[in-house]
Amino acid sequence: MKAILEFTLPEEAAEHMQAVRAGDVMAALWEFDQYLRSQERHLEPEQRDDIVGARRTWLETMGEFLP
C-alpha cells in the first residue's frame, strides 16, 4: 500500500513543511515525555505529584493524535 501526499506549492508550503517535519516533531515530543519521566523518578515526593499530573495530561493529550 502506498500513500501519496500532494501539495500545491507555493500556496501550501507551510502544510508541506509540517508533513516533512512530522517525524522530527514526534521525536521531540518523545524526548519531552522522557524528560518528564526522568523528573518524575528523581524528584522529592511533594514535587513529584505536579510532574505526575502534568505527564498524565501530556500522555492523554498525545494519545488523541497517535495511532
PyMOL Python script that loads the backbone (N, CA, C, O; Angstrom):
from pymol import cmd

cmd.read_pdbstr("""\
ATOM      1  N   MET A   1       0.852  -1.165   0.000  1.00  0.00           N
ATOM      2  CA  MET A   1       0.000   0.000   0.000  1.00  0.00           C
ATOM      3  C   MET A   1       0.904   1.236   0.000  1.00  0.00           C
ATOM      4  O   MET A   1       1.956   1.250   0.639  1.00  0.00           O
ATOM      5  N   LYS A   2       0.489   2.237  -0.704  1.00  0.00           N
ATOM      6  CA  LYS A   2       1.212   3.495  -0.762  1.00  0.00           C
ATOM      7  C   LYS A   2       0.265   4.625  -0.395  1.00  0.00           C
ATOM      8  O   LYS A   2      -0.941   4.563  -0.632  1.00  0.00           O
ATOM      9  N   ALA A   3       0.850   5.650   0.189  1.00  0.00           N
ATOM     10  CA  ALA A   3       0.102   6.879   0.456  1.00  0.00           C
ATOM     11  C   ALA A   3       0.906   8.023  -0.149  1.00  0.00           C
ATOM     12  O   ALA A   3       2.111   8.127   0.078  1.00  0.00           O
ATOM     13  N   ILE A   4       0.264   8.852  -0.891  1.00  0.00           N
ATOM     14  CA  ILE A   4       0.936   9.969  -1.544  1.00  0.00           C
ATOM     15  C   ILE A   4       0.265  11.253  -1.086  1.00  0.00           C
ATOM     16  O   ILE A   4      -0.946  11.422  -1.221  1.00  0.00           O
ATOM     17  N   LEU A   5       1.064  12.141  -0.551  1.00  0.00           N
ATOM     18  CA  LEU A   5       0.579  13.463  -0.177  1.00  0.00           C
ATOM     19  C   LEU A   5       0.946  14.427  -1.288  1.00  0.00           C
ATOM     20  O   LEU A   5       2.081  14.439  -1.765  1.00  0.00           O
ATOM     21  N   GLU A   6      -0.013  15.228  -1.694  1.00  0.00           N
ATOM     22  CA  GLU A   6       0.255  16.216  -2.732  1.00  0.00           C
ATOM     23  C   GLU A   6      -0.006  17.602  -2.180  1.00  0.00           C
ATOM     24  O   GLU A   6      -0.966  17.827  -1.443  1.00  0.00           O
ATOM     25  N   PHE A   7       0.853  18.513  -2.546  1.00  0.00           N
ATOM     26  CA  PHE A   7       0.734  19.900  -2.115  1.00  0.00           C
ATOM     27  C   PHE A   7       0.853  20.805  -3.329  1.00  0.00           C
ATOM     28  O   PHE A   7       1.630  20.538  -4.246  1.00  0.00           O
ATOM     29  N   THR A   8       0.084  21.865  -3.323  1.00  0.00           N
ATOM     30  CA  THR A   8       0.195  22.881  -4.350  1.00  0.00           C
ATOM     31  C   THR A   8       1.154  23.938  -3.827  1.00  0.00           C
ATOM     32  O   THR A   8       0.828  24.713  -2.928  1.00  0.00           O
ATOM     33  N   LEU A   9       2.346  23.948  -4.413  1.00  0.00           N
ATOM     34  CA  LEU A   9       3.369  24.899  -3.977  1.00  0.00           C
ATOM     35  C   LEU A   9       3.384  26.089  -4.922  1.00  0.00           C
ATOM     36  O   LEU A   9       3.195  25.904  -6.124  1.00  0.00           O
ATOM     37  N   PRO A  10       3.593  27.259  -4.446  1.00  0.00           N
ATOM     38  CA  PRO A  10       3.995  27.632  -3.099  1.00  0.00           C
ATOM     39  C   PRO A  10       2.833  27.892  -2.142  1.00  0.00           C
ATOM     40  O   PRO A  10       3.066  28.200  -0.973  1.00  0.00           O
ATOM     41  N   GLU A  11       1.597  27.777  -2.604  1.00  0.00           N
ATOM     42  CA  GLU A  11       0.449  28.111  -1.761  1.00  0.00           C
ATOM     43  C   GLU A  11       0.390  27.272  -0.487  1.00  0.00           C
ATOM     44  O   GLU A  11       0.021  27.789   0.568  1.00  0.00           O
ATOM     45  N   GLU A  12       0.741  26.008  -0.561  1.00  0.00           N
ATOM     46  CA  GLU A  12       0.654  25.111   0.582  1.00  0.00           C
ATOM     47  C   GLU A  12       2.036  24.770   1.156  1.00  0.00           C
ATOM     48  O   GLU A  12       2.259  23.667   1.656  1.00  0.00           O
ATOM     49  N   ALA A  13       2.936  25.715   1.075  1.00  0.00           N
ATOM     50  CA  ALA A  13       4.309  25.481   1.546  1.00  0.00           C
ATOM     51  C   ALA A  13       4.338  25.168   3.042  1.00  0.00           C
ATOM     52  O   ALA A  13       5.097  24.299   3.471  1.00  0.00           O
ATOM     53  N   ALA A  14       3.529  25.859   3.835  1.00  0.00           N
ATOM     54  CA  ALA A  14       3.512  25.617   5.285  1.00  0.00           C
ATOM     55  C   ALA A  14       3.018  24.208   5.590  1.00  0.00           C
ATOM     56  O   ALA A  14       3.591  23.524   6.438  1.00  0.00           O
ATOM     57  N   GLU A  15       1.974  23.770   4.917  1.00  0.00           N
ATOM     58  CA  GLU A  15       1.447  22.423   5.122  1.00  0.00           C
ATOM     59  C   GLU A  15       2.465  21.374   4.686  1.00  0.00           C
ATOM     60  O   GLU A  15       2.613  20.336   5.330  1.00  0.00           O
ATOM     61  N   HIS A  16       3.158  21.651   3.595  1.00  0.00           N
ATOM     62  CA  HIS A  16       4.195  20.752   3.115  1.00  0.00           C
ATOM     63  C   HIS A  16       5.294  20.592   4.159  1.00  0.00           C
ATOM     64  O   HIS A  16       5.723  19.472   4.438  1.00  0.00           O
ATOM     65  N   MET A  17       5.748  21.689   4.732  1.00  0.00           N
ATOM     66  CA  MET A  17       6.810  21.621   5.738  1.00  0.00           C
ATOM     67  C   MET A  17       6.339  20.890   6.995  1.00  0.00           C
ATOM     68  O   MET A  17       7.120  20.177   7.624  1.00  0.00           O
ATOM     69  N   GLN A  18       5.071  21.061   7.364  1.00  0.00           N
ATOM     70  CA  GLN A  18       4.542  20.317   8.506  1.00  0.00           C
ATOM     71  C   GLN A  18       4.623  18.821   8.252  1.00  0.00           C
ATOM     72  O   GLN A  18       5.017  18.062   9.138  1.00  0.00           O
ATOM     73  N   ALA A  19       4.260  18.394   7.065  1.00  0.00           N
ATOM     74  CA  ALA A  19       4.307  16.973   6.726  1.00  0.00           C
ATOM     75  C   ALA A  19       5.744  16.465   6.684  1.00  0.00           C
ATOM     76  O   ALA A  19       6.029  15.368   7.163  1.00  0.00           O
ATOM     77  N   VAL A  20       6.635  17.247   6.121  1.00  0.00           N
ATOM     78  CA  VAL A  20       8.034  16.844   6.007  1.00  0.00           C
ATOM     79  C   VAL A  20       8.685  16.737   7.378  1.00  0.00           C
ATOM     80  O   VAL A  20       9.500  15.843   7.607  1.00  0.00           O
ATOM     81  N   ARG A  21       8.337  17.633   8.288  1.00  0.00           N
ATOM     82  CA  ARG A  21       8.985  17.680   9.606  1.00  0.00           C
ATOM     83  C   ARG A  21       8.245  16.884  10.681  1.00  0.00           C
ATOM     84  O   ARG A  21       8.643  16.925  11.845  1.00  0.00           O
ATOM     85  N   ALA A  22       7.198  16.173  10.331  1.00  0.00           N
ATOM     86  CA  ALA A  22       6.388  15.453  11.316  1.00  0.00           C
ATOM     87  C   ALA A  22       7.215  14.462  12.125  1.00  0.00           C
ATOM     88  O   ALA A  22       7.005  14.334  13.332  1.00  0.00           O
ATOM     89  N   GLY A  23       8.141  13.765  11.498  1.00  0.00           N
ATOM     90  CA  GLY A  23       8.992  12.822  12.225  1.00  0.00           C
ATOM     91  C   GLY A  23       9.857  13.508  13.258  1.00  0.00           C
ATOM     92  O   GLY A  23      10.050  12.993  14.359  1.00  0.00           O
ATOM     93  N   ASP A  24      10.387  14.686  12.899  1.00  0.00           N
ATOM     94  CA  ASP A  24      11.196  15.452  13.847  1.00  0.00           C
ATOM     95  C   ASP A  24      10.363  15.910  15.035  1.00  0.00           C
ATOM     96  O   ASP A  24      10.832  15.897  16.173  1.00  0.00           O
ATOM     97  N   VAL A  25       9.134  16.312  14.769  1.00  0.00           N
ATOM     98  CA  VAL A  25       8.246  16.759  15.841  1.00  0.00           C
ATOM     99  C   VAL A  25       7.928  15.590  16.772  1.00  0.00           C
ATOM    100  O   VAL A  25       7.939  15.751  17.992  1.00  0.00           O
ATOM    101  N   MET A  26       7.647  14.418  16.209  1.00  0.00           N
ATOM    102  CA  MET A  26       7.367  13.252  17.038  1.00  0.00           C
ATOM    103  C   MET A  26       8.568  12.895  17.903  1.00  0.00           C
ATOM    104  O   MET A  26       8.403  12.521  19.064  1.00  0.00           O
ATOM    105  N   ALA A  27       9.764  13.006  17.357  1.00  0.00           N
ATOM    106  CA  ALA A  27      10.971  12.720  18.137  1.00  0.00           C
ATOM    107  C   ALA A  27      11.121  13.710  19.287  1.00  0.00           C
ATOM    108  O   ALA A  27      11.503  13.326  20.392  1.00  0.00           O
ATOM    109  N   ALA A  28      10.824  14.975  19.034  1.00  0.00           N
ATOM    110  CA  ALA A  28      10.910  15.988  20.087  1.00  0.00           C
ATOM    111  C   ALA A  28       9.871  15.727  21.178  1.00  0.00           C
ATOM    112  O   ALA A  28      10.162  15.887  22.364  1.00  0.00           O
ATOM    113  N   LEU A  29       8.684  15.333  20.788  1.00  0.00           N
ATOM    114  CA  LEU A  29       7.644  15.017  21.761  1.00  0.00           C
ATOM    115  C   LEU A  29       8.040  13.820  22.619  1.00  0.00           C
ATOM    116  O   LEU A  29       7.790  13.812  23.824  1.00  0.00           O
ATOM    117  N   TRP A  30       8.652  12.813  22.010  1.00  0.00           N
ATOM    118  CA  TRP A  30       9.124  11.653  22.750  1.00  0.00           C
ATOM    119  C   TRP A  30      10.193  12.075  23.756  1.00  0.00           C
ATOM    120  O   TRP A  30      10.168  11.638  24.907  1.00  0.00           O
ATOM    121  N   GLU A  31      11.127  12.919  23.331  1.00  0.00           N
ATOM    122  CA  GLU A  31      12.185  13.384  24.227  1.00  0.00           C
ATOM    123  C   GLU A  31      11.598  14.159  25.413  1.00  0.00           C
ATOM    124  O   GLU A  31      12.071  14.022  26.541  1.00  0.00           O
ATOM    125  N   PHE A  32      10.574  14.967  25.154  1.00  0.00           N
ATOM    126  CA  PHE A  32       9.948  15.720  26.233  1.00  0.00           C
ATOM    127  C   PHE A  32       9.270  14.776  27.218  1.00  0.00           C
ATOM    128  O   PHE A  32       9.347  14.979  28.430  1.00  0.00           O
ATOM    129  N   ASP A  33       8.609  13.747  26.702  1.00  0.00           N
ATOM    130  CA  ASP A  33       7.988  12.767  27.588  1.00  0.00           C
ATOM    131  C   ASP A  33       9.046  12.070  28.439  1.00  0.00           C
ATOM    132  O   ASP A  33       8.832  11.851  29.631  1.00  0.00           O
ATOM    133  N   GLN A  34      10.158  11.728  27.853  1.00  0.00           N
ATOM    134  CA  GLN A  34      11.228  11.081  28.605  1.00  0.00           C
ATOM    135  C   GLN A  34      11.806  12.015  29.662  1.00  0.00           C
ATOM    136  O   GLN A  34      12.190  11.570  30.744  1.00  0.00           O
ATOM    137  N   TYR A  35      11.870  13.300  29.354  1.00  0.00           N
ATOM    138  CA  TYR A  35      12.307  14.288  30.343  1.00  0.00           C
ATOM    139  C   TYR A  35      11.340  14.311  31.530  1.00  0.00           C
ATOM    140  O   TYR A  35      11.770  14.280  32.683  1.00  0.00           O
ATOM    141  N   LEU A  36      10.034  14.365  31.248  1.00  0.00           N
ATOM    142  CA  LEU A  36       9.047  14.361  32.326  1.00  0.00           C
ATOM    143  C   LEU A  36       9.160  13.074  33.151  1.00  0.00           C
ATOM    144  O   LEU A  36       9.068  13.116  34.378  1.00  0.00           O
ATOM    145  N   ARG A  37       9.356  11.947  32.490  1.00  0.00           N
ATOM    146  CA  ARG A  37       9.500  10.672  33.188  1.00  0.00           C
ATOM    147  C   ARG A  37      10.713  10.695  34.112  1.00  0.00           C
ATOM    148  O   ARG A  37      10.650  10.226  35.248  1.00  0.00           O
ATOM    149  N   SER A  38      11.808  11.241  33.617  1.00  0.00           N
ATOM    150  CA  SER A  38      13.018  11.342  34.418  1.00  0.00           C
ATOM    151  C   SER A  38      12.788  12.221  35.648  1.00  0.00           C
ATOM    152  O   SER A  38      13.206  11.877  36.753  1.00  0.00           O
ATOM    153  N   GLN A  39      12.124  13.353  35.444  1.00  0.00           N
ATOM    154  CA  GLN A  39      11.824  14.241  36.557  1.00  0.00           C
ATOM    155  C   GLN A  39      10.939  13.549  37.581  1.00  0.00           C
ATOM    156  O   GLN A  39      11.136  13.682  38.789  1.00  0.00           O
ATOM    157  N   GLU A  40       9.966  12.811  37.078  1.00  0.00           N
ATOM    158  CA  GLU A  40       9.035  12.083  37.953  1.00  0.00           C
ATOM    159  C   GLU A  40       9.787  11.094  38.854  1.00  0.00           C
ATOM    160  O   GLU A  40       9.429  10.917  40.018  1.00  0.00           O
ATOM    161  N   ARG A  41      10.799  10.470  38.326  1.00  0.00           N
ATOM    162  CA  ARG A  41      11.526   9.444  39.066  1.00  0.00           C
ATOM    163  C   ARG A  41      12.531  10.020  40.054  1.00  0.00           C
ATOM    164  O   ARG A  41      12.913   9.337  41.004  1.00  0.00           O
ATOM    165  N   HIS A  42      12.972  11.270  39.852  1.00  0.00           N
ATOM    166  CA  HIS A  42      14.071  11.784  40.659  1.00  0.00           C
ATOM    167  C   HIS A  42      13.722  12.959  41.572  1.00  0.00           C
ATOM    168  O   HIS A  42      14.592  13.470  42.276  1.00  0.00           O
ATOM    169  N   LEU A  43      12.484  13.383  41.570  1.00  0.00           N
ATOM    170  CA  LEU A  43      12.095  14.498  42.426  1.00  0.00           C
ATOM    171  C   LEU A  43      11.646  14.007  43.798  1.00  0.00           C
ATOM    172  O   LEU A  43      11.347  12.831  44.001  1.00  0.00           O
ATOM    173  N   GLU A  44      11.612  14.944  44.717  1.00  0.00           N
ATOM    174  CA  GLU A  44      11.068  14.654  46.044  1.00  0.00           C
ATOM    175  C   GLU A  44       9.566  14.398  45.918  1.00  0.00           C
ATOM    176  O   GLU A  44       8.922  14.918  45.007  1.00  0.00           O
ATOM    177  N   PRO A  45       9.008  13.600  46.830  1.00  0.00           N
ATOM    178  CA  PRO A  45       7.583  13.230  46.722  1.00  0.00           C
ATOM    179  C   PRO A  45       6.632  14.415  46.588  1.00  0.00           C
ATOM    180  O   PRO A  45       5.678  14.346  45.813  1.00  0.00           O
ATOM    181  N   GLU A  46       6.869  15.497  47.325  1.00  0.00           N
ATOM    182  CA  GLU A  46       5.929  16.629  47.241  1.00  0.00           C
ATOM    183  C   GLU A  46       6.001  17.338  45.895  1.00  0.00           C
ATOM    184  O   GLU A  46       5.023  17.963  45.482  1.00  0.00           O
ATOM    185  N   GLN A  47       7.118  17.258  45.210  1.00  0.00           N
ATOM    186  CA  GLN A  47       7.249  17.849  43.877  1.00  0.00           C
ATOM    187  C   GLN A  47       6.774  16.874  42.802  1.00  0.00           C
ATOM    188  O   GLN A  47       6.334  17.292  41.731  1.00  0.00           O
ATOM    189  N   ARG A  48       6.861  15.613  43.080  1.00  0.00           N
ATOM    190  CA  ARG A  48       6.542  14.573  42.110  1.00  0.00           C
ATOM    191  C   ARG A  48       5.081  14.632  41.663  1.00  0.00           C
ATOM    192  O   ARG A  48       4.781  14.376  40.497  1.00  0.00           O
ATOM    193  N   ASP A  49       4.168  14.969  42.583  1.00  0.00           N
ATOM    194  CA  ASP A  49       2.747  14.985  42.244  1.00  0.00           C
ATOM    195  C   ASP A  49       2.452  15.923  41.084  1.00  0.00           C
ATOM    196  O   ASP A  49       1.639  15.599  40.218  1.00  0.00           O
ATOM    197  N   ASP A  50       3.102  17.082  41.057  1.00  0.00           N
ATOM    198  CA  ASP A  50       2.881  18.028  39.959  1.00  0.00           C
ATOM    199  C   ASP A  50       3.335  17.439  38.629  1.00  0.00           C
ATOM    200  O   ASP A  50       2.639  17.565  37.622  1.00  0.00           O
ATOM    201  N   ILE A  51       4.492  16.801  38.624  1.00  0.00           N
ATOM    202  CA  ILE A  51       5.018  16.209  37.393  1.00  0.00           C
ATOM    203  C   ILE A  51       4.158  15.039  36.954  1.00  0.00           C
ATOM    204  O   ILE A  51       3.888  14.885  35.763  1.00  0.00           O
ATOM    205  N   VAL A  52       3.724  14.213  37.893  1.00  0.00           N
ATOM    206  CA  VAL A  52       2.875  13.065  37.560  1.00  0.00           C
ATOM    207  C   VAL A  52       1.588  13.548  36.901  1.00  0.00           C
ATOM    208  O   VAL A  52       1.154  12.981  35.898  1.00  0.00           O
ATOM    209  N   GLY A  53       0.976  14.591  37.457  1.00  0.00           N
ATOM    210  CA  GLY A  53      -0.245  15.136  36.872  1.00  0.00           C
ATOM    211  C   GLY A  53      -0.005  15.727  35.495  1.00  0.00           C
ATOM    212  O   GLY A  53      -0.802  15.529  34.578  1.00  0.00           O
ATOM    213  N   ALA A  54       1.089  16.450  35.355  1.00  0.00           N
ATOM    214  CA  ALA A  54       1.415  17.053  34.054  1.00  0.00           C
ATOM    215  C   ALA A  54       1.677  15.969  33.017  1.00  0.00           C
ATOM    216  O   ALA A  54       1.213  16.067  31.881  1.00  0.00           O
ATOM    217  N   ARG A  55       2.414  14.945  33.401  1.00  0.00           N
ATOM    218  CA  ARG A  55       2.723  13.874  32.447  1.00  0.00           C
ATOM    219  C   ARG A  55       1.469  13.099  32.075  1.00  0.00           C
ATOM    220  O   ARG A  55       1.299  12.716  30.917  1.00  0.00           O
ATOM    221  N   ARG A  56       0.597  12.865  33.032  1.00  0.00           N
ATOM    222  CA  ARG A  56      -0.659  12.165  32.735  1.00  0.00           C
ATOM    223  C   ARG A  56      -1.472  12.954  31.707  1.00  0.00           C
ATOM    224  O   ARG A  56      -1.979  12.388  30.739  1.00  0.00           O
ATOM    225  N   THR A  57      -1.588  14.259  31.927  1.00  0.00           N
ATOM    226  CA  THR A  57      -2.313  15.117  30.978  1.00  0.00           C
ATOM    227  C   THR A  57      -1.625  15.098  29.624  1.00  0.00           C
ATOM    228  O   THR A  57      -2.284  15.009  28.588  1.00  0.00           O
ATOM    229  N   TRP A  58      -0.297  15.182  29.632  1.00  0.00           N
ATOM    230  CA  TRP A  58       0.502  15.158  28.407  1.00  0.00           C
ATOM    231  C   TRP A  58       0.212  13.877  27.610  1.00  0.00           C
ATOM    232  O   TRP A  58      -0.055  13.941  26.409  1.00  0.00           O
ATOM    233  N   LEU A  59       0.264  12.719  28.274  1.00  0.00           N
ATOM    234  CA  LEU A  59       0.056  11.449  27.590  1.00  0.00           C
ATOM    235  C   LEU A  59      -1.376  11.315  27.086  1.00  0.00           C
ATOM    236  O   LEU A  59      -1.598  10.774  26.002  1.00  0.00           O
ATOM    237  N   GLU A  60      -2.337  11.791  27.844  1.00  0.00           N
ATOM    238  CA  GLU A  60      -3.735  11.758  27.379  1.00  0.00           C
ATOM    239  C   GLU A  60      -3.906  12.615  26.144  1.00  0.00           C
ATOM    240  O   GLU A  60      -4.567  12.211  25.188  1.00  0.00           O
ATOM    241  N   THR A  61      -3.315  13.795  26.159  1.00  0.00           N
ATOM    242  CA  THR A  61      -3.414  14.692  25.010  1.00  0.00           C
ATOM    243  C   THR A  61      -2.731  14.086  23.790  1.00  0.00           C
ATOM    244  O   THR A  61      -3.285  14.113  22.691  1.00  0.00           O
ATOM    245  N   MET A  62      -1.542  13.544  23.976  1.00  0.00           N
ATOM    246  CA  MET A  62      -0.819  12.965  22.852  1.00  0.00           C
ATOM    247  C   MET A  62      -1.514  11.711  22.330  1.00  0.00           C
ATOM    248  O   MET A  62      -1.426  11.401  21.142  1.00  0.00           O
ATOM    249  N   GLY A  63      -2.195  10.999  23.201  1.00  0.00           N
ATOM    250  CA  GLY A  63      -2.926   9.816  22.773  1.00  0.00           C
ATOM    251  C   GLY A  63      -4.020  10.122  21.756  1.00  0.00           C
ATOM    252  O   GLY A  63      -4.410   9.251  20.979  1.00  0.00           O
ATOM    253  N   GLU A  64      -4.508  11.345  21.760  1.00  0.00           N
ATOM    254  CA  GLU A  64      -5.527  11.753  20.799  1.00  0.00           C
ATOM    255  C   GLU A  64      -4.955  11.860  19.382  1.00  0.00           C
ATOM    256  O   GLU A  64      -5.701  11.816  18.404  1.00  0.00           O
ATOM    257  N   PHE A  65      -3.638  11.999  19.276  1.00  0.00           N
ATOM    258  CA  PHE A  65      -3.008  12.221  17.980  1.00  0.00           C
ATOM    259  C   PHE A  65      -2.219  11.017  17.477  1.00  0.00           C
ATOM    260  O   PHE A  65      -1.769  11.001  16.332  1.00  0.00           O
ATOM    261  N   LEU A  66      -2.052  10.014  18.330  1.00  0.00           N
ATOM    262  CA  LEU A  66      -1.245   8.853  17.963  1.00  0.00           C
ATOM    263  C   LEU A  66      -2.144   7.680  17.628  1.00  0.00           C
ATOM    264  O   LEU A  66      -3.241   7.546  18.170  1.00  0.00           O
ATOM    265  N   PRO A  67      -1.668   6.831  16.727  1.00  0.00           N
ATOM    266  CA  PRO A  67      -2.483   5.660  16.361  1.00  0.00           C
ATOM    267  C   PRO A  67      -2.587   4.659  17.493  1.00  0.00           C
ATOM    268  O   PRO A  67      -3.236   3.624  17.344  1.00  0.00           O
TER     269      PRO A  67
END
""", "prot")
cmd.dss("prot")
cmd.show_as("cartoon", "prot")
cmd.util.cbc("prot")
cmd.orient("prot")
